[in-house]
């Protein structure tokens, strides 16, 4: 039986500003600069340039950061005009808390 990462009590429930973005091997790619509706924006270390990572590439979120699929910078895409078209926030909830019946 497969358990999804968002069902685990040990995984974080949201992506937040300034979290580390890591590839599937754990290498740090950069930090979260903002979260849109379909992508998260990140900056590489010592760079002002923004990059986009589609939320569909997010594999898991832990206390160590956001893990994305692919090795090295394979999940990164140029931002293009997404910064103008996305609603950018500092926190992106990935799952709703479980509903407790009263």
Jmol script that loads the backbone (N, CA, C; Angstrom):
load data "model"
ATOM      1  N   UNK A   1       0.835  -1.177   0.000  1.00  0.00           N
ATOM      2  CA  UNK A   1       0.000   0.000   0.000  1.00  0.00           C
ATOM      3  C   UNK A   1       0.881   1.242   0.000  1.00  0.00           C
ATOM      4  N   UNK A   2       0.680   2.093  -0.980  1.00  0.00           N
ATOM      5  CA  UNK A   2       1.493   3.298  -1.112  1.00  0.00           C
ATOM      6  C   UNK A   2       0.894   4.431  -0.282  1.00  0.00           C
ATOM      7  N   UNK A   3       1.753   5.121   0.463  1.00  0.00           N
ATOM      8  CA  UNK A   3       1.331   6.277   1.237  1.00  0.00           C
ATOM      9  C   UNK A   3       1.860   7.525   0.564  1.00  0.00           C
ATOM     10  N   UNK A   4       0.988   8.492   0.341  1.00  0.00           N
ATOM     11  CA  UNK A   4       1.418   9.744  -0.252  1.00  0.00           C
ATOM     12  C   UNK A   4       2.150  10.579   0.784  1.00  0.00           C
ATOM     13  N   UNK A   5       3.091  11.426   0.310  1.00  0.00           N
ATOM     14  CA  UNK A   5       3.880  12.199   1.256  1.00  0.00           C
ATOM     15  C   UNK A   5       3.029  13.154   2.058  1.00  0.00           C
ATOM     16  N   UNK A   6       1.921  13.636   1.503  1.00  0.00           N
ATOM     17  CA  UNK A   6       1.104  14.605   2.242  1.00  0.00           C
ATOM     18  C   UNK A   6       0.261  13.933   3.332  1.00  0.00           C
ATOM     19  N   UNK A   7       0.201  12.597   3.338  1.00  0.00           N
ATOM     20  CA  UNK A   7      -0.512  11.878   4.395  1.00  0.00           C
ATOM     21  C   UNK A   7       0.380  11.588   5.597  1.00  0.00           C
ATOM     22  N   UNK A   8       1.666  11.811   5.471  1.00  0.00           N
ATOM     23  CA  UNK A   8       2.601  11.493   6.538  1.00  0.00           C
ATOM     24  C   UNK A   8       2.586  12.568   7.621  1.00  0.00           C
ATOM     25  N   UNK A   9       2.529  12.174   8.890  1.00  0.00           N
ATOM     26  CA  UNK A   9       2.569  13.171   9.972  1.00  0.00           C
ATOM     27  C   UNK A   9       3.954  13.790  10.126  1.00  0.00           C
ATOM     28  N   UNK A  10       4.969  13.219   9.456  1.00  0.00           N
ATOM     29  CA  UNK A  10       6.333  13.724   9.592  1.00  0.00           C
ATOM     30  C   UNK A  10       6.693  14.747   8.523  1.00  0.00           C
ATOM     31  N   UNK A  11       5.806  14.990   7.585  1.00  0.00           N
ATOM     32  CA  UNK A  11       6.078  15.953   6.524  1.00  0.00           C
ATOM     33  C   UNK A  11       5.418  17.287   6.860  1.00  0.00           C
ATOM     34  N   UNK A  12       5.979  18.368   6.340  1.00  0.00           N
ATOM     35  CA  UNK A  12       5.394  19.689   6.533  1.00  0.00           C
ATOM     36  C   UNK A  12       4.116  19.795   5.730  1.00  0.00           C
ATOM     37  N   UNK A  13       3.273  20.709   6.098  1.00  0.00           N
ATOM     38  CA  UNK A  13       2.001  20.887   5.414  1.00  0.00           C
ATOM     39  C   UNK A  13       1.964  22.129   4.540  1.00  0.00           C
ATOM     40  N   UNK A  14       3.073  22.884   4.465  1.00  0.00           N
ATOM     41  CA  UNK A  14       3.067  24.088   3.639  1.00  0.00           C
ATOM     42  C   UNK A  14       4.478  24.425   3.175  1.00  0.00           C
ATOM     43  N   UNK A  15       4.535  25.127   2.063  1.00  0.00           N
ATOM     44  CA  UNK A  15       5.789  25.683   1.566  1.00  0.00           C
ATOM     45  C   UNK A  15       5.825  27.130   2.019  1.00  0.00           C
ATOM     46  N   UNK A  16       6.961  27.579   2.554  1.00  0.00           N
ATOM     47  CA  UNK A  16       7.061  28.930   3.068  1.00  0.00           C
ATOM     48  C   UNK A  16       8.232  29.670   2.439  1.00  0.00           C
ATOM     49  N   UNK A  17       8.129  30.994   2.443  1.00  0.00           N
ATOM     50  CA  UNK A  17       9.178  31.870   1.934  1.00  0.00           C
ATOM     51  C   UNK A  17      10.508  31.548   2.613  1.00  0.00           C
ATOM     52  N   UNK A  18      11.586  31.549   1.848  1.00  0.00           N
ATOM     53  CA  UNK A  18      12.966  31.358   2.316  1.00  0.00           C
ATOM     54  C   UNK A  18      13.323  29.908   2.643  1.00  0.00           C
ATOM     55  N   UNK A  19      12.441  28.952   2.389  1.00  0.00           N
ATOM     56  CA  UNK A  19      12.803  27.551   2.576  1.00  0.00           C
ATOM     57  C   UNK A  19      13.803  27.147   1.495  1.00  0.00           C
ATOM     58  N   UNK A  20      14.669  26.212   1.809  1.00  0.00           N
ATOM     59  CA  UNK A  20      15.625  25.721   0.824  1.00  0.00           C
ATOM     60  C   UNK A  20      14.895  24.844  -0.197  1.00  0.00           C
ATOM     61  N   UNK A  21      15.300  24.972  -1.454  1.00  0.00           N
ATOM     62  CA  UNK A  21      14.787  24.121  -2.526  1.00  0.00           C
ATOM     63  C   UNK A  21      15.900  23.136  -2.851  1.00  0.00           C
ATOM     64  N   UNK A  22      15.583  21.845  -2.803  1.00  0.00           N
ATOM     65  CA  UNK A  22      16.584  20.796  -3.017  1.00  0.00           C
ATOM     66  C   UNK A  22      16.155  19.884  -4.155  1.00  0.00           C
ATOM     67  N   UNK A  23      17.138  19.321  -4.866  1.00  0.00           N
ATOM     68  CA  UNK A  23      16.798  18.340  -5.892  1.00  0.00           C
ATOM     69  C   UNK A  23      16.563  16.989  -5.215  1.00  0.00           C
ATOM     70  N   UNK A  24      16.283  15.959  -6.002  1.00  0.00           N
ATOM     71  CA  UNK A  24      15.946  14.664  -5.402  1.00  0.00           C
ATOM     72  C   UNK A  24      17.122  14.027  -4.678  1.00  0.00           C
ATOM     73  N   UNK A  25      18.357  14.479  -4.953  1.00  0.00           N
ATOM     74  CA  UNK A  25      19.532  13.972  -4.245  1.00  0.00           C
ATOM     75  C   UNK A  25      19.830  14.753  -2.970  1.00  0.00           C
ATOM     76  N   UNK A  26      19.109  15.840  -2.730  1.00  0.00           N
ATOM     77  CA  UNK A  26      19.314  16.648  -1.535  1.00  0.00           C
ATOM     78  C   UNK A  26      20.227  17.845  -1.735  1.00  0.00           C
ATOM     79  N   UNK A  27      20.713  18.065  -2.951  1.00  0.00           N
ATOM     80  CA  UNK A  27      21.567  19.221  -3.235  1.00  0.00           C
ATOM     81  C   UNK A  27      20.735  20.493  -3.212  1.00  0.00           C
ATOM     82  N   UNK A  28      21.220  21.520  -2.523  1.00  0.00           N
ATOM     83  CA  UNK A  28      20.489  22.781  -2.420  1.00  0.00           C
ATOM     84  C   UNK A  28      20.581  23.523  -3.747  1.00  0.00           C
ATOM     85  N   UNK A  29      19.408  23.853  -4.308  1.00  0.00           N
ATOM     86  CA  UNK A  29      19.345  24.605  -5.556  1.00  0.00           C
ATOM     87  C   UNK A  29      19.209  26.100  -5.305  1.00  0.00           C
ATOM     88  N   UNK A  30      18.551  26.466  -4.219  1.00  0.00           N
ATOM     89  CA  UNK A  30      18.316  27.875  -3.895  1.00  0.00           C
ATOM     90  C   UNK A  30      17.302  27.984  -2.778  1.00  0.00           C
ATOM     91  N   UNK A  31      16.656  29.152  -2.688  1.00  0.00           N
ATOM     92  CA  UNK A  31      15.641  29.396  -1.657  1.00  0.00           C
ATOM     93  C   UNK A  31      14.358  29.910  -2.284  1.00  0.00           C
ATOM     94  N   UNK A  32      13.245  29.603  -1.640  1.00  0.00           N
ATOM     95  CA  UNK A  32      11.930  30.036  -2.113  1.00  0.00           C
ATOM     96  C   UNK A  32      11.838  31.554  -1.974  1.00  0.00           C
ATOM     97  N   UNK A  33      11.489  32.218  -3.070  1.00  0.00           N
ATOM     98  CA  UNK A  33      11.324  33.669  -3.066  1.00  0.00           C
ATOM     99  C   UNK A  33       9.847  34.052  -3.029  1.00  0.00           C
ATOM    100  N   UNK A  34       8.977  33.154  -3.426  1.00  0.00           N
ATOM    101  CA  UNK A  34       7.540  33.396  -3.435  1.00  0.00           C
ATOM    102  C   UNK A  34       6.844  32.187  -4.018  1.00  0.00           C
ATOM    103  N   UNK A  35       5.553  32.077  -3.780  1.00  0.00           N
ATOM    104  CA  UNK A  35       4.788  30.940  -4.258  1.00  0.00           C
ATOM    105  C   UNK A  35       3.595  31.461  -5.039  1.00  0.00           C
ATOM    106  N   UNK A  36       3.441  30.990  -6.259  1.00  0.00           N
ATOM    107  CA  UNK A  36       2.297  31.355  -7.082  1.00  0.00           C
ATOM    108  C   UNK A  36       1.245  30.266  -7.038  1.00  0.00           C
ATOM    109  N   UNK A  37       0.270  30.352  -7.933  1.00  0.00           N
ATOM    110  CA  UNK A  37      -0.792  29.352  -7.967  1.00  0.00           C
ATOM    111  C   UNK A  37      -0.318  28.048  -8.591  1.00  0.00           C
ATOM    112  N   UNK A  38       0.614  28.117  -9.538  1.00  0.00           N
ATOM    113  CA  UNK A  38       1.065  26.914 -10.233  1.00  0.00           C
ATOM    114  C   UNK A  38       2.565  26.690 -10.132  1.00  0.00           C
ATOM    115  N   UNK A  39       3.311  27.691  -9.696  1.00  0.00           N
ATOM    116  CA  UNK A  39       4.765  27.565  -9.589  1.00  0.00           C
ATOM    117  C   UNK A  39       5.261  28.164  -8.283  1.00  0.00           C
ATOM    118  N   UNK A  40       6.454  27.742  -7.880  1.00  0.00           N
ATOM    119  CA  UNK A  40       7.122  28.450  -6.800  1.00  0.00           C
ATOM    120  C   UNK A  40       8.328  29.146  -7.425  1.00  0.00           C
ATOM    121  N   UNK A  41       8.596  30.343  -6.950  1.00  0.00           N
ATOM    122  CA  UNK A  41       9.703  31.121  -7.462  1.00  0.00           C
ATOM    123  C   UNK A  41      10.876  30.956  -6.516  1.00  0.00           C
ATOM    124  N   UNK A  42      12.046  30.747  -7.067  1.00  0.00           N
ATOM    125  CA  UNK A  42      13.233  30.568  -6.235  1.00  0.00           C
ATOM    126  C   UNK A  42      14.394  31.360  -6.798  1.00  0.00           C
ATOM    127  N   UNK A  43      15.332  31.665  -5.912  1.00  0.00           N
ATOM    128  CA  UNK A  43      16.579  32.325  -6.296  1.00  0.00           C
ATOM    129  C   UNK A  43      17.721  31.376  -5.989  1.00  0.00           C
ATOM    130  N   UNK A  44      18.643  31.275  -6.957  1.00  0.00           N
ATOM    131  CA  UNK A  44      19.866  30.528  -6.705  1.00  0.00           C
ATOM    132  C   UNK A  44      20.730  31.334  -5.748  1.00  0.00           C
ATOM    133  N   UNK A  45      21.626  30.666  -5.081  1.00  0.00           N
ATOM    134  CA  UNK A  45      22.506  31.321  -4.128  1.00  0.00           C
ATOM    135  C   UNK A  45      23.349  32.386  -4.834  1.00  0.00           C
ATOM    136  N   UNK A  46      23.473  33.545  -4.236  1.00  0.00           N
ATOM    137  CA  UNK A  46      24.247  34.679  -4.736  1.00  0.00           C
ATOM    138  C   UNK A  46      23.733  35.193  -6.085  1.00  0.00           C
ATOM    139  N   UNK A  47      22.450  35.051  -6.348  1.00  0.00           N
ATOM    140  CA  UNK A  47      21.881  35.529  -7.603  1.00  0.00           C
ATOM    141  C   UNK A  47      20.594  36.280  -7.317  1.00  0.00           C
ATOM    142  N   UNK A  48      20.304  37.287  -8.115  1.00  0.00           N
ATOM    143  CA  UNK A  48      19.050  38.015  -7.982  1.00  0.00           C
ATOM    144  C   UNK A  48      18.019  37.507  -8.970  1.00  0.00           C
ATOM    145  N   UNK A  49      18.445  36.656  -9.898  1.00  0.00           N
ATOM    146  CA  UNK A  49      17.556  36.151 -10.930  1.00  0.00           C
ATOM    147  C   UNK A  49      16.573  35.130 -10.352  1.00  0.00           C
ATOM    148  N   UNK A  50      15.307  35.293 -10.715  1.00  0.00           N
ATOM    149  CA  UNK A  50      14.275  34.355 -10.273  1.00  0.00           C
ATOM    150  C   UNK A  50      14.159  33.192 -11.252  1.00  0.00           C
ATOM    151  N   UNK A  51      13.822  32.029 -10.725  1.00  0.00           N
ATOM    152  CA  UNK A  51      13.539  30.838 -11.511  1.00  0.00           C
ATOM    153  C   UNK A  51      12.194  30.298 -11.069  1.00  0.00           C
ATOM    154  N   UNK A  52      11.519  29.592 -11.939  1.00  0.00           N
ATOM    155  CA  UNK A  52      10.215  29.007 -11.626  1.00  0.00           C
ATOM    156  C   UNK A  52      10.346  27.490 -11.525  1.00  0.00           C
ATOM    157  N   UNK A  53       9.678  26.928 -10.536  1.00  0.00           N
ATOM    158  CA  UNK A  53       9.588  25.477 -10.385  1.00  0.00           C
ATOM    159  C   UNK A  53       8.105  25.142 -10.327  1.00  0.00           C
ATOM    160  N   UNK A  54       7.571  24.408 -11.311  1.00  0.00           N
ATOM    161  CA  UNK A  54       6.153  24.048 -11.261  1.00  0.00           C
ATOM    162  C   UNK A  54       5.837  23.252  -9.990  1.00  0.00           C
ATOM    163  N   UNK A  55       4.697  23.557  -9.373  1.00  0.00           N
ATOM    164  CA  UNK A  55       4.319  22.841  -8.145  1.00  0.00           C
ATOM    165  C   UNK A  55       4.135  21.351  -8.403  1.00  0.00           C
ATOM    166  N   UNK A  56       3.892  20.969  -9.666  1.00  0.00           N
ATOM    167  CA  UNK A  56       3.765  19.547  -9.985  1.00  0.00           C
ATOM    168  C   UNK A  56       5.098  18.815  -9.823  1.00  0.00           C
ATOM    169  N   UNK A  57       6.220  19.540  -9.771  1.00  0.00           N
ATOM    170  CA  UNK A  57       7.538  18.929  -9.588  1.00  0.00           C
ATOM    171  C   UNK A  57       7.898  18.762  -8.115  1.00  0.00           C
ATOM    172  N   UNK A  58       7.099  19.313  -7.214  1.00  0.00           N
ATOM    173  CA  UNK A  58       7.379  19.173  -5.781  1.00  0.00           C
ATOM    174  C   UNK A  58       7.065  17.742  -5.365  1.00  0.00           C
ATOM    175  N   UNK A  59       8.079  17.067  -4.827  1.00  0.00           N
ATOM    176  CA  UNK A  59       7.907  15.678  -4.405  1.00  0.00           C
ATOM    177  C   UNK A  59       7.557  15.559  -2.928  1.00  0.00           C
ATOM    178  N   UNK A  60       8.225  16.359  -2.105  1.00  0.00           N
ATOM    179  CA  UNK A  60       7.916  16.341  -0.669  1.00  0.00           C
ATOM    180  C   UNK A  60       8.433  17.625  -0.035  1.00  0.00           C
ATOM    181  N   UNK A  61       7.894  17.914   1.127  1.00  0.00           N
ATOM    182  CA  UNK A  61       8.291  19.108   1.873  1.00  0.00           C
ATOM    183  C   UNK A  61       8.591  18.656   3.294  1.00  0.00           C
ATOM    184  N   UNK A  62       9.812  18.910   3.745  1.00  0.00           N
ATOM    185  CA  UNK A  62      10.210  18.514   5.094  1.00  0.00           C
ATOM    186  C   UNK A  62      10.757  19.730   5.820  1.00  0.00           C
ATOM    187  N   UNK A  63      11.241  19.520   7.017  1.00  0.00           N
ATOM    188  CA  UNK A  63      11.880  20.588   7.763  1.00  0.00           C
ATOM    189  C   UNK A  63      13.180  21.043   7.121  1.00  0.00           C
ATOM    190  N   UNK A  64      13.752  20.205   6.242  1.00  0.00           N
ATOM    191  CA  UNK A  64      14.997  20.554   5.557  1.00  0.00           C
ATOM    192  C   UNK A  64      14.763  21.340   4.284  1.00  0.00           C
ATOM    193  N   UNK A  65      13.539  21.376   3.793  1.00  0.00           N
ATOM    194  CA  UNK A  65      13.255  22.147   2.595  1.00  0.00           C
ATOM    195  C   UNK A  65      12.257  21.486   1.673  1.00  0.00           C
ATOM    196  N   UNK A  66      12.157  22.054   0.476  1.00  0.00           N
ATOM    197  CA  UNK A  66      11.247  21.583  -0.557  1.00  0.00           C
ATOM    198  C   UNK A  66      12.057  20.714  -1.512  1.00  0.00           C
ATOM    199  N   UNK A  67      11.673  19.467  -1.672  1.00  0.00           N
ATOM    200  CA  UNK A  67      12.359  18.553  -2.579  1.00  0.00           C
ATOM    201  C   UNK A  67      11.599  18.504  -3.899  1.00  0.00           C
ATOM    202  N   UNK A  68      12.329  18.722  -5.004  1.00  0.00           N
ATOM    203  CA  UNK A  68      11.715  18.717  -6.328  1.00  0.00           C
ATOM    204  C   UNK A  68      12.279  17.564  -7.141  1.00  0.00           C
ATOM    205  N   UNK A  69      11.503  17.121  -8.133  1.00  0.00           N
ATOM    206  CA  UNK A  69      11.942  16.017  -8.974  1.00  0.00           C
ATOM    207  C   UNK A  69      13.058  16.467  -9.903  1.00  0.00           C
ATOM    208  N   UNK A  70      13.877  15.541 -10.289  1.00  0.00           N
ATOM    209  CA  UNK A  70      14.981  15.839 -11.204  1.00  0.00           C
ATOM    210  C   UNK A  70      16.278  16.074 -10.464  1.00  0.00           C
ATOM    211  N   UNK A  71      17.348  15.971 -11.211  1.00  0.00           N
ATOM    212  CA  UNK A  71      18.674  16.186 -10.634  1.00  0.00           C
ATOM    213  C   UNK A  71      19.204  17.534 -11.069  1.00  0.00           C
ATOM    214  N   UNK A  72      20.047  18.094 -10.236  1.00  0.00           N
ATOM    215  CA  UNK A  72      20.653  19.406 -10.478  1.00  0.00           C
ATOM    216  C   UNK A  72      19.553  20.434 -10.720  1.00  0.00           C
ATOM    217  N   UNK A  73      19.582  21.122 -11.827  1.00  0.00           N
ATOM    218  CA  UNK A  73      18.626  22.200 -12.066  1.00  0.00           C
ATOM    219  C   UNK A  73      17.593  21.795 -13.109  1.00  0.00           C
ATOM    220  N   UNK A  74      17.286  20.494 -13.211  1.00  0.00           N
ATOM    221  CA  UNK A  74      16.350  19.992 -14.211  1.00  0.00           C
ATOM    222  C   UNK A  74      14.923  20.471 -14.040  1.00  0.00           C
ATOM    223  N   UNK A  75      14.494  20.775 -12.826  1.00  0.00           N
ATOM    224  CA  UNK A  75      13.111  21.201 -12.581  1.00  0.00           C
ATOM    225  C   UNK A  75      12.919  22.698 -12.769  1.00  0.00           C
ATOM    226  N   UNK A  76      14.008  23.448 -12.920  1.00  0.00           N
ATOM    227  CA  UNK A  76      13.909  24.902 -13.026  1.00  0.00           C
ATOM    228  C   UNK A  76      13.538  25.328 -14.435  1.00  0.00           C
ATOM    229  N   UNK A  77      12.714  26.365 -14.499  1.00  0.00           N
ATOM    230  CA  UNK A  77      12.300  26.949 -15.775  1.00  0.00           C
ATOM    231  C   UNK A  77      12.474  28.458 -15.680  1.00  0.00           C
ATOM    232  N   UNK A  78      12.698  29.135 -16.805  1.00  0.00           N
ATOM    233  CA  UNK A  78      12.742  30.599 -16.767  1.00  0.00           C
ATOM    234  C   UNK A  78      11.391  31.165 -16.312  1.00  0.00           C
ATOM    235  N   UNK A  79      11.415  32.272 -15.619  1.00  0.00           N
ATOM    236  CA  UNK A  79      10.189  32.855 -15.080  1.00  0.00           C
ATOM    237  C   UNK A  79       9.296  33.394 -16.196  1.00  0.00           C
ATOM    238  N   UNK A  80       9.880  34.068 -17.169  1.00  0.00           N
ATOM    239  CA  UNK A  80       9.081  34.665 -18.238  1.00  0.00           C
ATOM    240  C   UNK A  80       8.116  35.699 -17.687  1.00  0.00           C
ATOM    241  N   UNK A  81       6.854  35.649 -18.096  1.00  0.00           N
ATOM    242  CA  UNK A  81       5.868  36.620 -17.616  1.00  0.00           C
ATOM    243  C   UNK A  81       5.027  36.065 -16.467  1.00  0.00           C
ATOM    244  N   UNK A  82       5.434  34.951 -15.890  1.00  0.00           N
ATOM    245  CA  UNK A  82       4.658  34.333 -14.791  1.00  0.00           C
ATOM    246  C   UNK A  82       4.562  35.231 -13.571  1.00  0.00           C
ATOM    247  N   UNK A  83       5.573  36.035 -13.335  1.00  0.00           N
ATOM    248  CA  UNK A  83       5.550  36.905 -12.153  1.00  0.00           C
ATOM    249  C   UNK A  83       4.414  37.912 -12.243  1.00  0.00           C
ATOM    250  N   UNK A  84       4.037  38.306 -13.452  1.00  0.00           N
ATOM    251  CA  UNK A  84       2.927  39.239 -13.619  1.00  0.00           C
ATOM    252  C   UNK A  84       1.578  38.534 -13.616  1.00  0.00           C
ATOM    253  N   UNK A  85       1.525  37.265 -13.991  1.00  0.00           N
ATOM    254  CA  UNK A  85       0.244  36.574 -14.127  1.00  0.00           C
ATOM    255  C   UNK A  85      -0.128  35.737 -12.903  1.00  0.00           C
ATOM    256  N   UNK A  86       0.822  35.403 -12.062  1.00  0.00           N
ATOM    257  CA  UNK A  86       0.555  34.585 -10.875  1.00  0.00           C
ATOM    258  C   UNK A  86       0.212  35.470  -9.681  1.00  0.00           C
ATOM    259  N   UNK A  87      -0.636  34.977  -8.804  1.00  0.00           N
ATOM    260  CA  UNK A  87      -0.885  35.629  -7.522  1.00  0.00           C
ATOM    261  C   UNK A  87       0.164  35.078  -6.562  1.00  0.00           C
ATOM    262  N   UNK A  88       1.099  35.922  -6.149  1.00  0.00           N
ATOM    263  CA  UNK A  88       2.245  35.480  -5.364  1.00  0.00           C
ATOM    264  C   UNK A  88       1.967  35.658  -3.880  1.00  0.00           C
ATOM    265  N   UNK A  89       2.271  34.612  -3.102  1.00  0.00           N
ATOM    266  CA  UNK A  89       2.105  34.646  -1.648  1.00  0.00           C
ATOM    267  C   UNK A  89       3.409  34.205  -0.992  1.00  0.00           C
ATOM    268  N   UNK A  90       3.474  34.293   0.327  1.00  0.00           N
ATOM    269  CA  UNK A  90       4.654  33.858   1.068  1.00  0.00           C
ATOM    270  C   UNK A  90       4.484  32.455   1.619  1.00  0.00           C
ATOM    271  N   UNK A  91       3.237  31.973   1.716  1.00  0.00           N
ATOM    272  CA  UNK A  91       2.959  30.632   2.238  1.00  0.00           C
ATOM    273  C   UNK A  91       1.976  29.950   1.306  1.00  0.00           C
ATOM    274  N   UNK A  92       2.234  28.686   1.004  1.00  0.00           N
ATOM    275  CA  UNK A  92       1.333  27.910   0.155  1.00  0.00           C
ATOM    276  C   UNK A  92       0.937  26.642   0.904  1.00  0.00           C
ATOM    277  N   UNK A  93      -0.294  26.564   1.404  1.00  0.00           N
ATOM    278  CA  UNK A  93      -0.700  25.319   2.083  1.00  0.00           C
ATOM    279  C   UNK A  93      -0.873  24.210   1.059  1.00  0.00           C
ATOM    280  N   UNK A  94      -0.257  23.070   1.302  1.00  0.00           N
ATOM    281  CA  UNK A  94      -0.337  21.958   0.365  1.00  0.00           C
ATOM    282  C   UNK A  94      -1.538  21.073   0.637  1.00  0.00           C
ATOM    283  N   UNK A  95      -1.915  20.942   1.876  1.00  0.00           N
ATOM    284  CA  UNK A  95      -3.066  20.115   2.217  1.00  0.00           C
ATOM    285  C   UNK A  95      -3.875  20.800   3.300  1.00  0.00           C
ATOM    286  N   UNK A  96      -5.124  20.514   3.314  1.00  0.00           N
ATOM    287  CA  UNK A  96      -5.983  21.016   4.379  1.00  0.00           C
ATOM    288  C   UNK A  96      -5.794  20.114   5.607  1.00  0.00           C
ATOM    289  N   UNK A  97      -5.910  20.672   6.815  1.00  0.00           N
ATOM    290  CA  UNK A  97      -5.824  19.808   7.990  1.00  0.00           C
ATOM    291  C   UNK A  97      -6.986  18.816   7.983  1.00  0.00           C
ATOM    292  N   UNK A  98      -6.769  17.631   8.531  1.00  0.00           N
ATOM    293  CA  UNK A  98      -7.844  16.643   8.546  1.00  0.00           C
ATOM    294  C   UNK A  98      -9.070  17.151   9.295  1.00  0.00           C
ATOM    295  N   UNK A  99     -10.240  16.865   8.761  1.00  0.00           N
ATOM    296  CA  UNK A  99     -11.481  17.301   9.382  1.00  0.00           C
ATOM    297  C   UNK A  99     -11.832  16.359  10.539  1.00  0.00           C
ATOM    298  N   UNK A 100     -11.981  16.942  11.705  1.00  0.00           N
ATOM    299  CA  UNK A 100     -12.353  16.168  12.896  1.00  0.00           C
ATOM    300  C   UNK A 100     -13.866  16.278  13.085  1.00  0.00           C
ATOM    301  N   UNK A 101     -14.599  15.172  13.003  1.00  0.00           N
ATOM    302  CA  UNK A 101     -16.048  15.262  13.234  1.00  0.00           C
ATOM    303  C   UNK A 101     -16.352  15.657  14.683  1.00  0.00           C
ATOM    304  N   UNK A 102     -17.320  16.525  14.844  1.00  0.00           N
ATOM    305  CA  UNK A 102     -17.668  17.015  16.192  1.00  0.00           C
ATOM    306  C   UNK A 102     -18.585  16.074  16.902  1.00  0.00           C
TER     307      UNK A 102
END
end "model"
wireframe off; spacefill off
backbone 0.3
color backbone group
